[in-house]
Amino acid sequence: MTDHDEPKPAFGQWLMAQKDRSDLVGQLAAGAVVDRRFPRNGDPETVRKHLSAMQAEDDMFAAVDDAESDWLSA
């Protein structure tokens, strides 16, 4: 990392910024934006725990997996 690189945003914040995507990650992000209890500063595991508590559908967990890969490579 060089001096001019910005620190990576928290996963939750990064995810919410993906709300305009046309895939499952975008659907997950759009839901996160309107969920007042969404862990905005959470890591991927915190987001998974939140989804589990909300009894989210399996495809949303797959979306977290995809989003985590994208976030890590950003």
N, CA, C and O atoms as a CHARMM CRD file, in Angstrom:
* protein
*
  296
    1    1 MET  N      0.84800  -1.17500   0.00000 PROA 1      0.00000
    2    1 MET  CA     0.00000   0.00000   0.00000 PROA 1      0.00000
    3    1 MET  C      0.89200   1.23700   0.00000 PROA 1      0.00000
    4    1 MET  O      1.84300   1.32900   0.77600 PROA 1      0.00000
    5    2 THR  N      0.57900   2.17200  -0.86700 PROA 2      0.00000
    6    2 THR  CA     1.35300   3.40100  -0.92100 PROA 2      0.00000
    7    2 THR  C      0.66700   4.47500  -0.09600 PROA 2      0.00000
    8    2 THR  O     -0.46800   4.30500   0.34800 PROA 2      0.00000
    9    3 ASP  N      1.36600   5.57700   0.10200 PROA 3      0.00000
   10    3 ASP  CA     0.83600   6.64100   0.94600 PROA 3      0.00000
   11    3 ASP  C     -0.46200   7.24000   0.42500 PROA 3      0.00000
   12    3 ASP  O     -1.27300   7.72000   1.21600 PROA 3      0.00000
   13    4 HSD  N     -0.67800   7.22400  -0.89400 PROA 4      0.00000
   14    4 HSD  CA    -1.87600   7.85400  -1.43400 PROA 4      0.00000
   15    4 HSD  C     -3.06500   6.90300  -1.53800 PROA 4      0.00000
   16    4 HSD  O     -4.15200   7.33100  -1.92700 PROA 4      0.00000
   17    5 ASP  N     -2.89300   5.64800  -1.20800 PROA 5      0.00000
   18    5 ASP  CA    -4.01500   4.71200  -1.21700 PROA 5      0.00000
   19    5 ASP  C     -4.93500   4.99800  -0.03500 PROA 5      0.00000
   20    5 ASP  O     -4.48200   5.19800   1.09200 PROA 5      0.00000
   21    6 GLU  N     -6.22400   5.01200  -0.31600 PROA 6      0.00000
   22    6 GLU  CA    -7.18100   5.19200   0.76600 PROA 6      0.00000
   23    6 GLU  C     -7.43600   3.84500   1.42200 PROA 6      0.00000
   24    6 GLU  O     -7.37800   2.80900   0.75900 PROA 6      0.00000
   25    7 PRO  N     -7.71700   3.85100   2.71900 PROA 7      0.00000
   26    7 PRO  CA    -8.04600   2.57900   3.36600 PROA 7      0.00000
   27    7 PRO  C     -9.33700   2.00700   2.78100 PROA 7      0.00000
   28    7 PRO  O    -10.22900   2.74400   2.36000 PROA 7      0.00000
   29    8 LYS  N     -9.41200   0.70300   2.76500 PROA 8      0.00000
   30    8 LYS  CA   -10.60200   0.02800   2.25400 PROA 8      0.00000
   31    8 LYS  C    -11.78600   0.33200   3.16900 PROA 8      0.00000
   32    8 LYS  O    -11.66300   0.26400   4.39200 PROA 8      0.00000
   33    9 PRO  N    -12.93800   0.67000   2.57300 PROA 9      0.00000
   34    9 PRO  CA   -14.11700   0.92100   3.42600 PROA 9      0.00000
   35    9 PRO  C    -14.56700  -0.37100   4.09500 PROA 9      0.00000
   36    9 PRO  O    -14.24800  -1.46800   3.63500 PROA 9      0.00000
   37   10 ALA  N    -15.30100  -0.22800   5.17200 PROA 10     0.00000
   38   10 ALA  CA   -15.88000  -1.40000   5.82800 PROA 10     0.00000
   39   10 ALA  C    -16.73600  -2.14400   4.81200 PROA 10     0.00000
   40   10 ALA  O    -17.32900  -1.53100   3.92400 PROA 10     0.00000
   41   11 PHE  N    -16.79900  -3.45700   4.94500 PROA 11     0.00000
   42   11 PHE  CA   -17.55500  -4.27000   4.00100 PROA 11     0.00000
   43   11 PHE  C    -18.99900  -3.79200   3.88700 PROA 11     0.00000
   44   11 PHE  O    -19.52400  -3.66500   2.78100 PROA 11     0.00000
   45   12 GLY  N    -19.64100  -3.52800   5.01600 PROA 12     0.00000
   46   12 GLY  CA   -21.04000  -3.09500   4.99300 PROA 12     0.00000
   47   12 GLY  C    -21.23000  -1.81300   4.20200 PROA 12     0.00000
   48   12 GLY  O    -22.18600  -1.68500   3.43900 PROA 12     0.00000
   49   13 GLN  N    -20.32500  -0.86700   4.38300 PROA 13     0.00000
   50   13 GLN  CA   -20.41500   0.39700   3.65100 PROA 13     0.00000
   51   13 GLN  C    -20.17900   0.16800   2.16200 PROA 13     0.00000
   52   13 GLN  O    -20.90200   0.70200   1.32100 PROA 13     0.00000
   53   14 TRP  N    -19.17000  -0.62600   1.84700 PROA 14     0.00000
   54   14 TRP  CA   -18.87400  -0.93400   0.45100 PROA 14     0.00000
   55   14 TRP  C    -20.07800  -1.60900  -0.20400 PROA 14     0.00000
   56   14 TRP  O    -20.45300  -1.28100  -1.33000 PROA 14     0.00000
   57   15 LEU  N    -20.67500  -2.55400   0.51700 PROA 15     0.00000
   58   15 LEU  CA   -21.81300  -3.28900  -0.02300 PROA 15     0.00000
   59   15 LEU  C    -22.96800  -2.35000  -0.35100 PROA 15     0.00000
   60   15 LEU  O    -23.56200  -2.45500  -1.42300 PROA 15     0.00000
   61   16 MET  N    -23.28700  -1.44700   0.54800 PROA 16     0.00000
   62   16 MET  CA   -24.40200  -0.53800   0.29600 PROA 16     0.00000
   63   16 MET  C    -24.14900   0.34100  -0.93200 PROA 16     0.00000
   64   16 MET  O    -25.09600   0.74700  -1.60500 PROA 16     0.00000
   65   17 ALA  N    -22.90800   0.62900  -1.22100 PROA 17     0.00000
   66   17 ALA  CA   -22.57300   1.42900  -2.40400 PROA 17     0.00000
   67   17 ALA  C    -22.80700   0.65400  -3.70300 PROA 17     0.00000
   68   17 ALA  O    -22.78000   1.24000  -4.78600 PROA 17     0.00000
   69   18 GLN  N    -23.03500  -0.64800  -3.60300 PROA 18     0.00000
   70   18 GLN  CA   -23.25200  -1.49300  -4.78900 PROA 18     0.00000
   71   18 GLN  C    -24.72900  -1.58000  -5.17300 PROA 18     0.00000
   72   18 GLN  O    -25.09800  -2.42300  -5.99100 PROA 18     0.00000
   73   19 LYS  N    -25.57300  -0.73300  -4.60600 PROA 19     0.00000
   74   19 LYS  CA   -27.03400  -0.84000  -4.76100 PROA 19     0.00000
   75   19 LYS  C    -27.52700  -0.71900  -6.19500 PROA 19     0.00000
   76   19 LYS  O    -28.64300  -1.14800  -6.48900 PROA 19     0.00000
   77   20 ASP  N    -26.73600  -0.15100  -7.09300 PROA 20     0.00000
   78   20 ASP  CA   -27.17500   0.01100  -8.48300 PROA 20     0.00000
   79   20 ASP  C    -26.75100  -1.13700  -9.39300 PROA 20     0.00000
   80   20 ASP  O    -27.02200  -1.11000 -10.59300 PROA 20     0.00000
   81   21 ARG  N    -26.09700  -2.13000  -8.83600 PROA 21     0.00000
   82   21 ARG  CA   -25.72400  -3.29900  -9.64100 PROA 21     0.00000
   83   21 ARG  C    -26.97800  -4.08200 -10.01900 PROA 21     0.00000
   84   21 ARG  O    -27.98300  -4.05000  -9.31000 PROA 21     0.00000
   85   22 SER  N    -26.89900  -4.78000 -11.14200 PROA 22     0.00000
   86   22 SER  CA   -28.07600  -5.51300 -11.63800 PROA 22     0.00000
   87   22 SER  C    -28.02400  -7.00300 -11.30900 PROA 22     0.00000
   88   22 SER  O    -28.72000  -7.80400 -11.93400 PROA 22     0.00000
   89   23 ASP  N    -27.20400  -7.37100 -10.33500 PROA 23     0.00000
   90   23 ASP  CA   -27.08600  -8.77600  -9.95300 PROA 23     0.00000
   91   23 ASP  C    -27.57100  -8.97300  -8.51700 PROA 23     0.00000
   92   23 ASP  O    -28.13900  -8.06200  -7.91600 PROA 23     0.00000
   93   24 LEU  N    -27.34400 -10.16100  -7.97800 PROA 24     0.00000
   94   24 LEU  CA   -27.77300 -10.43800  -6.60500 PROA 24     0.00000
   95   24 LEU  C    -27.08500  -9.53700  -5.58400 PROA 24     0.00000
   96   24 LEU  O    -27.67900  -9.17700  -4.56800 PROA 24     0.00000
   97   25 VAL  N    -25.84400  -9.17900  -5.85300 PROA 25     0.00000
   98   25 VAL  CA   -25.14700  -8.27200  -4.93800 PROA 25     0.00000
   99   25 VAL  C    -25.89300  -6.94000  -4.88600 PROA 25     0.00000
  100   25 VAL  O    -26.03400  -6.34500  -3.81700 PROA 25     0.00000
  101   26 GLY  N    -26.36600  -6.47800  -6.03100 PROA 26     0.00000
  102   26 GLY  CA   -27.14300  -5.24700  -6.06900 PROA 26     0.00000
  103   26 GLY  C    -28.44000  -5.36200  -5.29500 PROA 26     0.00000
  104   26 GLY  O    -28.84400  -4.42400  -4.60800 PROA 26     0.00000
  105   27 GLN  N    -29.09900  -6.51800  -5.40400 PROA 27     0.00000
  106   27 GLN  CA   -30.33700  -6.74100  -4.64300 PROA 27     0.00000
  107   27 GLN  C    -30.04800  -6.72600  -3.14300 PROA 27     0.00000
  108   27 GLN  O    -30.78500  -6.11900  -2.36600 PROA 27     0.00000
  109   28 LEU  N    -28.98000  -7.39200  -2.75000 PROA 28     0.00000
  110   28 LEU  CA   -28.59100  -7.41500  -1.33800 PROA 28     0.00000
  111   28 LEU  C    -28.27300  -6.00100  -0.86200 PROA 28     0.00000
  112   28 LEU  O    -28.69200  -5.59300   0.22100 PROA 28     0.00000
  113   29 ALA  N    -27.53800  -5.26500  -1.67100 PROA 29     0.00000
  114   29 ALA  CA   -27.15800  -3.89900  -1.30800 PROA 29     0.00000
  115   29 ALA  C    -28.38500  -3.00300  -1.16700 PROA 29     0.00000
  116   29 ALA  O    -28.47300  -2.21200  -0.22800 PROA 29     0.00000
  117   30 ALA  N    -29.32600  -3.12300  -2.09300 PROA 30     0.00000
  118   30 ALA  CA   -30.53900  -2.30700  -2.02300 PROA 30     0.00000
  119   30 ALA  C    -31.31000  -2.60300  -0.73800 PROA 30     0.00000
  120   30 ALA  O    -31.84800  -1.69400  -0.10700 PROA 30     0.00000
  121   31 GLY  N    -31.35900  -3.87200  -0.36000 PROA 31     0.00000
  122   31 GLY  CA   -32.00700  -4.23400   0.89300 PROA 31     0.00000
  123   31 GLY  C    -31.26000  -3.69100   2.09500 PROA 31     0.00000
  124   31 GLY  O    -31.87300  -3.27500   3.07800 PROA 31     0.00000
  125   32 ALA  N    -29.93500  -3.69300   2.01800 PROA 32     0.00000
  126   32 ALA  CA   -29.12000  -3.18400   3.12100 PROA 32     0.00000
  127   32 ALA  C    -29.36000  -1.69200   3.33900 PROA 32     0.00000
  128   32 ALA  O    -29.39700  -1.22400   4.47600 PROA 32     0.00000
  129   33 VAL  N    -29.52300  -0.95600   2.25100 PROA 33     0.00000
  130   33 VAL  CA   -29.71500   0.49200   2.34700 PROA 33     0.00000
  131   33 VAL  C    -30.98400   0.83500   3.13800 PROA 33     0.00000
  132   33 VAL  O    -30.99900   1.79800   3.90500 PROA 33     0.00000
  133   34 VAL  N    -32.03200   0.05500   2.95200 PROA 34     0.00000
  134   34 VAL  CA   -33.29500   0.36800   3.63800 PROA 34     0.00000
  135   34 VAL  C    -33.44500  -0.34400   4.98800 PROA 34     0.00000
  136   34 VAL  O    -34.41600  -0.10700   5.70700 PROA 34     0.00000
  137   35 ASP  N    -32.49800  -1.20900   5.33400 PROA 35     0.00000
  138   35 ASP  CA   -32.53400  -1.94400   6.60100 PROA 35     0.00000
  139   35 ASP  C    -31.83100  -1.12300   7.67800 PROA 35     0.00000
  140   35 ASP  O    -30.60500  -1.01100   7.68400 PROA 35     0.00000
  141   36 ARG  N    -32.60500  -0.55900   8.57300 PROA 36     0.00000
  142   36 ARG  CA   -32.03400   0.31300   9.60900 PROA 36     0.00000
  143   36 ARG  C    -31.08500  -0.43400  10.54200 PROA 36     0.00000
  144   36 ARG  O    -30.24600   0.18600  11.19700 PROA 36     0.00000
  145   37 ARG  N    -31.20700  -1.74000  10.60700 PROA 37     0.00000
  146   37 ARG  CA   -30.34800  -2.53200  11.50500 PROA 37     0.00000
  147   37 ARG  C    -29.16500  -3.16900  10.78600 PROA 37     0.00000
  148   37 ARG  O    -28.39000  -3.90400  11.39900 PROA 37     0.00000
  149   38 PHE  N    -29.01900  -2.89600   9.50000 PROA 38     0.00000
  150   38 PHE  CA   -27.91200  -3.48300   8.74500 PROA 38     0.00000
  151   38 PHE  C    -26.58100  -3.02700   9.33700 PROA 38     0.00000
  152   38 PHE  O    -26.40200  -1.84400   9.62400 PROA 38     0.00000
  153   39 PRO  N    -25.63800  -3.97300   9.52200 PROA 39     0.00000
  154   39 PRO  CA   -24.33600  -3.61900  10.11600 PROA 39     0.00000
  155   39 PRO  C    -23.44300  -2.86600   9.13000 PROA 39     0.00000
  156   39 PRO  O    -22.59400  -3.46000   8.46600 PROA 39     0.00000
  157   40 ARG  N    -23.64400  -1.56300   9.04700 PROA 40     0.00000
  158   40 ARG  CA   -22.95100  -0.72900   8.06800 PROA 40     0.00000
  159   40 ARG  C    -21.43300  -0.78600   8.18900 PROA 40     0.00000
  160   40 ARG  O    -20.72900  -0.67000   7.18700 PROA 40     0.00000
  161   41 ASN  N    -20.94000  -0.95700   9.36700 PROA 41     0.00000
  162   41 ASN  CA   -19.49300  -1.04200   9.56500 PROA 41     0.00000
  163   41 ASN  C    -19.02900  -2.47700   9.78100 PROA 41     0.00000
  164   41 ASN  O    -17.90900  -2.72200  10.22900 PROA 41     0.00000
  165   42 GLY  N    -19.90900  -3.42300   9.45500 PROA 42     0.00000
  166   42 GLY  CA   -19.60400  -4.82800   9.69800 PROA 42     0.00000
  167   42 GLY  C    -18.72600  -5.46000   8.63500 PROA 42     0.00000
  168   42 GLY  O    -18.61100  -4.97300   7.51000 PROA 42     0.00000
  169   43 ASP  N    -18.11500  -6.55700   9.03500 PROA 43     0.00000
  170   43 ASP  CA   -17.34200  -7.36400   8.09600 PROA 43     0.00000
  171   43 ASP  C    -18.27900  -8.40400   7.46900 PROA 43     0.00000
  172   43 ASP  O    -19.44100  -8.50400   7.86300 PROA 43     0.00000
  173   44 PRO  N    -17.78100  -9.17800   6.49700 PROA 44     0.00000
  174   44 PRO  CA   -18.66800 -10.15300   5.84600 PROA 44     0.00000
  175   44 PRO  C    -19.34600 -11.12400   6.81500 PROA 44     0.00000
  176   44 PRO  O    -20.51200 -11.46900   6.62700 PROA 44     0.00000
  177   45 GLU  N    -18.63300 -11.56300   7.83600 PROA 45     0.00000
  178   45 GLU  CA   -19.23100 -12.51800   8.77300 PROA 45     0.00000
  179   45 GLU  C    -20.34700 -11.86400   9.58400 PROA 45     0.00000
  180   45 GLU  O    -21.36000 -12.50400   9.87000 PROA 45     0.00000
  181   46 THR  N    -20.17500 -10.62200   9.94900 PROA 46     0.00000
  182   46 THR  CA   -21.22000  -9.89100  10.66500 PROA 46     0.00000
  183   46 THR  C    -22.46100  -9.74600   9.78500 PROA 46     0.00000
  184   46 THR  O    -23.58800  -9.86800  10.26500 PROA 46     0.00000
  185   47 VAL  N    -22.24900  -9.48900   8.51200 PROA 47     0.00000
  186   47 VAL  CA   -23.37600  -9.38000   7.58200 PROA 47     0.00000
  187   47 VAL  C    -24.08600 -10.72700   7.46300 PROA 47     0.00000
  188   47 VAL  O    -25.31600 -10.77800   7.44500 PROA 47     0.00000
  189   48 ARG  N    -23.32000 -11.82000   7.38300 PROA 48     0.00000
  190   48 ARG  CA   -23.93700 -13.16100   7.32200 PROA 48     0.00000
  191   48 ARG  C    -24.78200 -13.43000   8.56900 PROA 48     0.00000
  192   48 ARG  O    -25.88700 -13.96200   8.47000 PROA 48     0.00000
  193   49 LYS  N    -24.26300 -13.06300   9.73500 PROA 49     0.00000
  194   49 LYS  CA   -25.01200 -13.27100  10.98000 PROA 49     0.00000
  195   49 LYS  C    -26.29400 -12.45400  10.97200 PROA 49     0.00000
  196   49 LYS  O    -27.33700 -12.93100  11.42000 PROA 49     0.00000
  197   50 HSD  N    -26.22700 -11.23800  10.47000 PROA 50     0.00000
  198   50 HSD  CA   -27.41400 -10.38900  10.38400 PROA 50     0.00000
  199   50 HSD  C    -28.44400 -11.02100   9.45600 PROA 50     0.00000
  200   50 HSD  O    -29.62900 -11.07300   9.78800 PROA 50     0.00000
  201   51 LEU  N    -28.00400 -11.49900   8.30100 PROA 51     0.00000
  202   51 LEU  CA   -28.91600 -12.14000   7.36000 PROA 51     0.00000
  203   51 LEU  C    -29.54600 -13.38700   7.96300 PROA 51     0.00000
  204   51 LEU  O    -30.72600 -13.66300   7.74700 PROA 51     0.00000
  205   52 SER  N    -28.76300 -14.12800   8.71000 PROA 52     0.00000
  206   52 SER  CA   -29.28600 -15.32500   9.35800 PROA 52     0.00000
  207   52 SER  C    -30.37000 -14.95800  10.36700 PROA 52     0.00000
  208   52 SER  O    -31.41200 -15.61000  10.43900 PROA 52     0.00000
  209   53 ALA  N    -30.11300 -13.90800  11.14300 PROA 53     0.00000
  210   53 ALA  CA   -31.10300 -13.45700  12.12000 PROA 53     0.00000
  211   53 ALA  C    -32.37800 -12.96700  11.43200 PROA 53     0.00000
  212   53 ALA  O    -33.47100 -13.07300  11.98900 PROA 53     0.00000
  213   54 MET  N    -32.23200 -12.43800  10.23100 PROA 54     0.00000
  214   54 MET  CA   -33.37800 -11.93800   9.46900 PROA 54     0.00000
  215   54 MET  C    -34.05000 -13.05300   8.65900 PROA 54     0.00000
  216   54 MET  O    -35.03500 -12.81300   7.96100 PROA 54     0.00000
  217   55 GLN  N    -33.51100 -14.27200   8.75800 PROA 55     0.00000
  218   55 GLN  CA   -34.01800 -15.43200   8.01200 PROA 55     0.00000
  219   55 GLN  C    -34.04200 -15.16000   6.50400 PROA 55     0.00000
  220   55 GLN  O    -35.02500 -15.43800   5.81700 PROA 55     0.00000
  221   56 ALA  N    -32.94300 -14.61400   6.02100 PROA 56     0.00000
  222   56 ALA  CA   -32.81500 -14.30200   4.59900 PROA 56     0.00000
  223   56 ALA  C    -32.77500 -15.57900   3.77000 PROA 56     0.00000
  224   56 ALA  O    -32.43000 -16.65000   4.26800 PROA 56     0.00000
  225   57 GLU  N    -33.12800 -15.44500   2.51700 PROA 57     0.00000
  226   57 GLU  CA   -33.10400 -16.58200   1.59900 PROA 57     0.00000
  227   57 GLU  C    -31.66400 -16.94000   1.25800 PROA 57     0.00000
  228   57 GLU  O    -30.75900 -16.11400   1.36500 PROA 57     0.00000
  229   58 ASP  N    -31.47200 -18.19300   0.84300 PROA 58     0.00000
  230   58 ASP  CA   -30.13000 -18.70700   0.55000 PROA 58     0.00000
  231   58 ASP  C    -29.38800 -17.88600  -0.49000 PROA 58     0.00000
  232   58 ASP  O    -28.16900 -17.73900  -0.40300 PROA 58     0.00000
  233   59 ASP  N    -30.10900 -17.34300  -1.48400 PROA 59     0.00000
  234   59 ASP  CA   -29.41500 -16.59800  -2.53000 PROA 59     0.00000
  235   59 ASP  C    -28.76200 -15.32600  -1.99200 PROA 59     0.00000
  236   59 ASP  O    -27.81000 -14.82400  -2.58900 PROA 59     0.00000
  237   60 MET  N    -29.25900 -14.80100  -0.87800 PROA 60     0.00000
  238   60 MET  CA   -28.62400 -13.62200  -0.29400 PROA 60     0.00000
  239   60 MET  C    -27.28900 -13.97700   0.35600 PROA 60     0.00000
  240   60 MET  O    -26.37900 -13.14900   0.39500 PROA 60     0.00000
  241   61 PHE  N    -27.16900 -15.20000   0.86400 PROA 61     0.00000
  242   61 PHE  CA   -25.88400 -15.64400   1.40600 PROA 61     0.00000
  243   61 PHE  C    -24.87700 -15.84700   0.27400 PROA 61     0.00000
  244   61 PHE  O    -23.69000 -15.55700   0.42900 PROA 61     0.00000
  245   62 ALA  N    -25.35600 -16.34300  -0.85500 PROA 62     0.00000
  246   62 ALA  CA   -24.49200 -16.46800  -2.02900 PROA 62     0.00000
  247   62 ALA  C    -24.05100 -15.08800  -2.49400 PROA 62     0.00000
  248   62 ALA  O    -22.91300 -14.90800  -2.92900 PROA 62     0.00000
  249   63 ALA  N    -24.95300 -14.11300  -2.40200 PROA 63     0.00000
  250   63 ALA  CA   -24.60800 -12.74400  -2.78900 PROA 63     0.00000
  251   63 ALA  C    -23.52600 -12.17700  -1.87100 PROA 63     0.00000
  252   63 ALA  O    -22.64800 -11.44500  -2.32900 PROA 63     0.00000
  253   64 VAL  N    -23.58000 -12.50600  -0.58600 PROA 64     0.00000
  254   64 VAL  CA   -22.52400 -12.05100   0.33200 PROA 64     0.00000
  255   64 VAL  C    -21.19200 -12.66000  -0.08400 PROA 64     0.00000
  256   64 VAL  O    -20.17100 -11.97200  -0.07100 PROA 64     0.00000
  257   65 ASP  N    -21.18700 -13.92900  -0.45100 PROA 65     0.00000
  258   65 ASP  CA   -19.95000 -14.57100  -0.90700 PROA 65     0.00000
  259   65 ASP  C    -19.37800 -13.84900  -2.11600 PROA 65     0.00000
  260   65 ASP  O    -18.18100 -13.56700  -2.16900 PROA 65     0.00000
  261   66 ASP  N    -20.24100 -13.54800  -3.09500 PROA 66     0.00000
  262   66 ASP  CA   -19.79400 -12.84000  -4.29700 PROA 66     0.00000
  263   66 ASP  C    -19.29200 -11.44400  -3.94700 PROA 66     0.00000
  264   66 ASP  O    -18.25500 -11.00200  -4.44100 PROA 66     0.00000
  265   67 ALA  N    -20.04300 -10.75500  -3.08600 PROA 67     0.00000
  266   67 ALA  CA   -19.65800  -9.39800  -2.69700 PROA 67     0.00000
  267   67 ALA  C    -18.32600  -9.39700  -1.94400 PROA 67     0.00000
  268   67 ALA  O    -17.49600  -8.50800  -2.13100 PROA 67     0.00000
  269   68 GLU  N    -18.13800 -10.39900  -1.09700 PROA 68     0.00000
  270   68 GLU  CA   -16.88000 -10.46400  -0.34000 PROA 68     0.00000
  271   68 GLU  C    -15.70000 -10.61700  -1.28500 PROA 68     0.00000
  272   68 GLU  O    -14.66500  -9.98000  -1.09100 PROA 68     0.00000
  273   69 SER  N    -15.84300 -11.44900  -2.29800 PROA 69     0.00000
  274   69 SER  CA   -14.75900 -11.61900  -3.27900 PROA 69     0.00000
  275   69 SER  C    -14.45500 -10.30300  -3.99700 PROA 69     0.00000
  276   69 SER  O    -13.29300  -9.93800  -4.17700 PROA 69     0.00000
  277   70 ASP  N    -15.51400  -9.59400  -4.40600 PROA 70     0.00000
  278   70 ASP  CA   -15.33900  -8.31000  -5.09000 PROA 70     0.00000
  279   70 ASP  C    -14.68700  -7.28400  -4.15900 PROA 70     0.00000
  280   70 ASP  O    -13.78600  -6.54800  -4.55900 PROA 70     0.00000
  281   71 TRP  N    -15.15800  -7.25100  -2.92000 PROA 71     0.00000
  282   71 TRP  CA   -14.63600  -6.29600  -1.93100 PROA 71     0.00000
  283   71 TRP  C    -13.15200  -6.54400  -1.66200 PROA 71     0.00000
  284   71 TRP  O    -12.36400  -5.60200  -1.57900 PROA 71     0.00000
  285   72 LEU  N    -12.78200  -7.80500  -1.52900 PROA 72     0.00000
  286   72 LEU  CA   -11.39200  -8.13900  -1.25100 PROA 72     0.00000
  287   72 LEU  C    -10.46800  -7.79200  -2.41700 PROA 72     0.00000
  288   72 LEU  O     -9.29600  -7.47300  -2.21900 PROA 72     0.00000
  289   73 SER  N    -11.00900  -7.85700  -3.62800 PROA 73     0.00000
  290   73 SER  CA   -10.18300  -7.57300  -4.80200 PROA 73     0.00000
  291   73 SER  C    -10.20000  -6.09400  -5.18500 PROA 73     0.00000
  292   73 SER  O     -9.47600  -5.68100  -6.09100 PROA 73     0.00000
  293   74 ALA  N    -11.02000  -5.29700  -4.50300 PROA 74     0.00000
  294   74 ALA  CA   -11.11200  -3.85900  -4.83700 PROA 74     0.00000
  295   74 ALA  C     -9.90500  -3.09600  -4.33900 PROA 74     0.00000
  296   74 ALA  O     -9.81800  -1.88400  -4.53200 PROA 74     0.00000
